[in-house]
Amino acid sequence: MIKKYRAGTFTEAFQRIKEELGPDAVILQQQELKNSKNPNEKVEVTVTLDDIAEAPPPPGRRGTEKLAIYNNKGVKPVEWRNLDRPPLPPKNVAPEPVKVNNDRLIDCMESTLAEVRKLREDFAATRNDFLEGVRVVRDRIPKEFNSITAKLTKSGLSAQIVQDLLAEVMLLCPANSRDEVSIREQMKKALANRISIAPRPRLRKGRPLVQMFIGPTGSGKSGIISKLAGRATITGNPNVAIVTTDCCRMGAMEQMEAFAAAADITLERAYSPEEIPEIFERLRNKSLVLVDTAGRSLGNKEHEEEVKAFHDAIRPDEMHVVLPLNMRDSDLKKSTEVYAALKANRVIFTKQDEASEQGALLWLPIKFEIPLSYIGNGQGPDNIVSAEKEIIAEWLVK
């Protein structure tokens, strides 16, 4: 008896042969069907049940029956075990249940728990070392410095900065004159030496001094500009103008227009960087031009490109980043990183009167090498001060 089997692969054909004819089948021919119209029939195997030199299966090994293949080289046995999938179980026989190696699972769980316990121990040891280090530092600080140490720490200064300041003041204060007043005064001097202050802006003849203000939403840029413009006019400088690029935010334009009209200050609107040359041509006789910009959330690449474009068109003398002092230190760092990349070269802090910590007045300018220019300390029109080392030092030890 000769029979032909067609299938998608030789493995499928062999499996059907084994199921229907058993291990006595002998393969006479196997070939690929190149012109088959049926996608499920790509190979053809011809078999017979005639006894043509069948190779007997090895004794005592279940599931390794061999099928004899007849070709021009003779008989070649093929192991069913080499097929892509295992042989199907006999009909009406339930498959054997999957055995779970409980011992191996338990060993794995115990190993994982041991690793977790080790991590907890390492964390506890690190924490204890840290606390011990803090205790040693505190124990080594003379009691006369406890009060000033508490004030500096409350201001939000890091432990390293506080230790450096204390080491300097201890050298300046002899052991026989370490009263609270002298320690406080020496600490103010040490702080003042570290505070970074920008030079005062200078007006010049021939073209205006241009100050540009950038910063996150709600930082108080417009308020700072209004205060600086008002202070300039009060101190006898009538040639002040404001240029605003914040032309889309609801209410921003109306607020700036109302202020400019009340203070009799020229206000120009710049909707795109292409308008800047024409605007500044009209302002060439002004002595001071303050440029307001829109605030956006951090990570807004479109806004960053917009700020860069306006900066390149305006080429300001000073680029001030405006930040609220009551912002968290981590957010202050992130904001300053972004705006420092946009060529900010001055820092203005607002909401000093609302901040519970003043430490950023010291560490942020040092960390980013951007000096302080102005500090807003209230909502009133005159609540702005030029950054002064002595004033800031007083705030830090208050």
C-alpha positions in Angstrom: 0.0 0.0 0.0 1.4 3.4 -1.0 -0.1 6.6 0.4 0.8 10.3 -0.1 0.5 12.9 2.6 0.5 16.7 2.1 1.0 19.3 4.8 2.5 22.7 5.5 5.7 21.2 6.9 7.5 17.9 6.9 7.0 17.8 10.7 3.2 17.9 10.3 3.3 15.3 7.6 5.5 12.9 9.7 3.1 13.5 12.7 0.1 12.5 10.6 1.9 9.4 9.2 2.8 8.3 12.7 -0.8 8.8 14.0 -2.4 6.9 11.1 0.1 4.2 10.1 2.2 3.8 13.2 5.9 2.9 13.4 5.7 0.4 10.5 5.4 3.0 7.8 8.3 3.4 5.4 8.9 6.7 3.6 9.5 6.3 -0.1 9.8 10.0 -1.1 9.6 13.5 0.4 9.5 16.7 -1.7 8.5 20.3 -1.6 5.5 21.5 -3.6 6.7 24.7 -5.2 3.5 25.4 -7.3 0.9 24.4 -4.8 -2.1 26.6 -4.8 -3.1 25.5 -1.3 -1.0 27.4 1.4 -1.5 24.5 3.8 0.1 22.0 1.3 3.7 22.9 0.8 5.3 19.4 1.1 4.4 15.9 0.0 5.6 12.6 1.6 5.0 9.2 0.0 4.9 6.2 2.4 4.2 2.5 2.3 3.5 -0.2 4.8 5.6 -2.8 2.9 8.5 -4.3 4.8 11.4 -2.4 3.2 14.4 -2.8 5.5 12.8 -1.3 8.5 15.1 -0.5 11.4 13.8 -1.9 14.7 13.4 0.6 17.5 15.8 0.4 20.4 14.5 -1.9 23.1 13.4 -0.4 26.5 13.0 3.2 25.3 9.5 4.5 25.1 8.6 7.2 22.7 11.7 6.8 20.5 10.2 4.6 17.7 12.0 5.1 14.4 10.5 5.5 11.0 12.5 4.0 8.0 13.1 6.4 5.1 13.8 5.0 1.7 16.0 7.0 -0.5 18.8 6.6 -3.0 21.3 6.0 -0.2 19.3 3.2 1.4 17.3 3.2 4.7 17.8 6.1 7.1 16.1 6.0 10.5 14.5 9.2 11.8 13.6 9.6 15.5 10.2 10.9 16.3 11.6 12.7 19.3 13.3 15.1 16.9 10.0 16.5 15.7 9.1 20.0 16.6 6.4 18.9 19.0 6.1 15.9 21.2 3.8 13.0 20.2 0.2 13.3 21.1 -1.0 11.2 24.0 -3.3 8.2 23.2 -6.9 9.0 22.9 -9.1 8.8 26.0 -6.1 8.9 28.2 -5.8 11.9 30.5 -2.5 13.8 30.3 -0.2 13.4 33.3 -0.5 16.3 35.8 2.3 18.9 35.7 4.6 18.3 38.6 5.8 21.4 40.6 9.1 21.2 42.2 8.2 22.5 45.6 11.7 22.2 47.0 13.1 24.3 44.3 10.4 26.9 44.7 11.0 27.1 48.5 14.7 27.5 47.9 14.1 30.3 45.5 11.8 32.1 48.0 14.3 31.7 50.8 17.1 33.1 48.7 15.0 36.1 47.8 14.1 36.7 51.4 17.7 36.5 52.4 18.6 39.1 49.9 15.8 41.4 51.2 17.1 40.9 54.8 20.6 41.8 53.7 19.4 45.0 52.0 17.6 46.0 55.1 20.6 45.4 57.2 22.8 47.4 54.9 20.3 50.3 54.9 20.1 50.2 58.7 23.9 50.3 59.0 24.1 53.2 56.6 21.4 55.1 58.5 23.2 54.5 61.8 26.5 55.7 60.3 24.8 58.9 59.1 23.1 59.5 62.5 26.4 58.9 64.3 28.1 61.3 62.0 25.5 64.0 62.8 25.9 63.3 66.5 29.7 63.6 66.3 29.5 66.9 64.4 27.0 68.3 67.0 29.1 67.1 69.9 32.2 68.8 68.5 30.4 72.2 68.1 30.9 74.4 71.2 27.6 75.1 72.9 28.1 78.8 72.3 27.5 78.1 68.6 24.3 76.1 69.0 22.0 79.1 68.5 23.6 80.3 65.3 23.8 76.7 64.0 20.0 76.2 64.5 19.3 79.5 62.7 21.4 78.6 59.7 19.9 75.1 59.5 16.4 76.6 59.7 17.3 78.9 56.8 17.6 75.8 54.6 21.4 75.7 54.2 22.9 72.3 53.8 24.9 70.7 56.6 28.2 71.0 54.6 27.7 74.8 54.1 26.8 75.2 57.8 29.9 73.3 58.9 32.2 75.4 56.6 30.7 78.6 58.0 31.1 77.5 61.6 34.7 76.5 61.1 35.5 80.0 59.7 33.6 81.8 62.5 35.3 79.6 65.2 38.7 80.9 64.0 37.5 84.5 64.0 36.0 84.2 67.5 38.6 83.6 70.3 37.4 81.2 73.0 37.4 84.0 75.6 35.0 86.2 73.5 32.4 83.8 72.2 29.2 85.6 73.2 26.1 85.4 71.1 26.4 88.9 69.7 30.0 88.6 68.5 29.3 85.1 67.0 26.3 86.5 65.2 28.3 89.5 63.8 31.1 87.3 62.6 28.7 84.9 61.0 27.1 87.8 59.1 30.5 88.8 57.8 31.3 85.2 56.7 28.0 85.0 54.9 28.4 88.3 53.2 31.8 87.2 51.9 30.1 84.2 50.2 27.0 86.0 48.8 27.2 86.7 45.0 25.9 90.1 44.0 25.6 91.4 40.4 27.1 94.9 39.7 24.6 97.7 39.5 23.3 98.5 36.0 24.6 101.7 34.4 22.7 103.8 32.0 24.6 105.1 29.0 24.3 107.6 26.2 23.4 106.6 22.6 21.3 103.5 23.2 19.1 102.2 26.0 20.1 99.7 28.7 18.0 96.6 27.9 17.0 94.2 30.7 15.1 91.0 29.7 13.2 89.0 32.3 12.4 85.2 32.0 11.1 82.6 34.4 8.4 80.1 35.2 4.7 80.8 35.3 3.7 82.7 38.4 7.2 83.7 39.4 6.3 87.4 39.3 8.1 88.8 36.2 5.4 91.4 35.4 5.3 92.6 39.0 9.1 93.0 39.1 9.1 94.9 35.8 6.3 97.2 37.1 8.3 97.9 40.3 11.5 98.6 38.4 9.8 100.9 35.9 8.0 102.7 38.7 11.2 103.1 40.7 13.1 104.5 37.7 10.5 107.1 37.0 10.3 108.2 40.6 14.1 108.6 40.8 14.0 111.0 37.8 14.3 108.8 34.7 11.4 109.5 32.5 12.8 107.7 29.4 11.6 104.2 30.4 9.8 101.8 28.1 8.4 98.3 28.4 8.3 95.7 25.7 6.1 92.7 26.3 6.2 89.4 24.4 3.5 88.0 26.7 0.7 88.8 24.2 -1.4 85.6 24.5 -2.0 85.0 28.2 -5.4 86.0 29.3 -5.3 89.3 31.3 -1.5 89.8 31.0 -1.7 92.5 28.3 -4.6 94.3 30.0 -2.7 94.4 33.3 0.5 95.8 31.7 -1.5 98.3 29.6 -3.2 99.6 32.7 0.1 100.0 34.6 1.8 101.7 31.6 -1.1 104.2 31.2 -1.1 105.1 34.9 2.7 105.6 35.0 2.8 107.3 31.6 5.4 104.7 30.4 5.7 103.7 26.7 4.5 100.1 26.1 5.3 98.1 23.0 3.9 94.7 22.0 6.1 92.1 20.3 4.2 89.2 18.8 7.3 87.7 17.1 11.1 88.1 17.0 10.8 89.6 13.5 9.1 92.7 14.9 12.0 93.5 17.3 14.2 95.6 15.0 11.3 98.0 14.2 10.2 98.2 17.8 13.7 99.1 19.1 14.1 101.6 16.4 11.2 103.5 17.9 12.7 103.2 21.3 16.2 104.3 20.4 15.9 107.5 22.4 14.9 105.6 25.6 17.4 105.1 28.4 16.0 101.9 29.9 13.9 99.2 28.2 12.4 96.4 30.3 11.4 93.2 28.3 8.7 91.0 29.7 8.2 87.4 28.5 5.6 84.7 28.9 6.0 82.0 31.5 5.6 78.4 30.7 5.9 75.1 32.4 9.4 73.5 32.6 10.2 71.1 29.7 8.2 73.2 27.2 10.7 73.0 24.3 8.6 75.3 22.1 8.7 78.0 24.8 12.5 77.6 25.2 13.0 78.0 21.4 10.8 81.1 21.6 12.8 82.6 24.4 16.0 81.9 22.5 14.6 83.6 19.3 13.6 86.7 21.2 17.0 86.8 23.0 18.9 86.6 19.8 16.8 89.4 18.2 16.9 91.7 21.3 20.5 90.9 22.5 19.8 92.3 26.0 22.5 93.7 28.3 21.1 91.7 31.2 19.1 88.5 31.2 17.3 88.1 34.6 15.7 84.8 35.6 12.9 85.5 38.1 12.2 82.8 40.7 10.0 82.7 43.8 12.0 82.2 47.0 9.2 80.0 48.5 9.7 77.4 45.8 11.2 74.0 46.9 14.9 73.7 46.5 14.6 70.8 44.0 12.3 73.0 41.8 14.6 76.0 42.1 17.5 73.8 40.9 15.6 72.4 38.0 14.3 75.9 36.9 17.7 77.5 37.2 19.3 74.7 35.1 16.7 75.4 32.3 17.0 79.1 32.3 20.8 79.2 32.7 20.9 77.3 29.4 18.9 80.2 28.0 21.8 82.6 28.8 20.4 84.0 32.1 23.1 86.0 33.8 21.2 87.5 36.7 18.9 86.1 39.4 15.9 87.9 40.9 14.1 86.3 43.9 10.5 87.2 44.5 8.2 86.4 47.5 11.1 86.7 50.0 8.6 87.8 52.6 6.5 84.6 52.1 9.5 82.2 52.2 10.1 80.2 55.4 13.7 79.4 54.2 16.2 82.0 52.9 19.1 79.6 52.1 18.7 79.8 48.3 19.8 83.4 48.5 23.2 82.0 49.3 23.6 78.6 47.7 21.8 79.0 44.3 24.0 81.9 43.0 27.1 80.0 44.1 26.0 76.7 42.6 25.1 78.1 39.2 27.5 81.0 39.2 24.7 83.5 38.5 24.7 86.6 40.8 21.7 88.2 42.5 20.4 91.4 41.1 17.0 92.3 42.8 14.8 90.8 45.6 11.1 91.3 45.8 9.9 91.3 49.4 6.2 92.2 49.2 3.2 93.1 47.1 3.5 96.9 47.3 5.0 98.9 44.4 8.0 99.8 46.5 8.6 96.3 47.8 11.8 95.6 45.8 15.4 96.0 46.9 18.7 95.8 45.0 20.6 92.7 46.3 22.8 93.7 49.2 25.2 91.3 51.0 24.5 92.8 54.4 20.7 92.6 54.0 20.8 89.0 52.8 23.2 88.0 55.6 20.8 89.5 58.1 17.9 87.5 56.7 19.9 84.3 56.9 20.7 84.6 60.7 17.3 86.1 61.7 
